[in-house]
């Protein structure tokens, strides 16, 4: 059974996501991520798995 956090509105499809997957407190506590999640990619895959989207902050420069 799929759960919904919002009433069904035709044409409206809200997505639930999260931010802060690389927050220093999550990394430093040593309890949030399993020992096998050693790389940023592995941590992002694990953190994003229950969500439809994850916020990413990137810096792009153009010449």
Secondary structure, 3 states (H helix, E strand, C coil): CCCCCCCCECCECCCCEECCCCCHHHHHCCCCCCCCCCCHHHHHHHHHCCCCEECCCCCCCCC
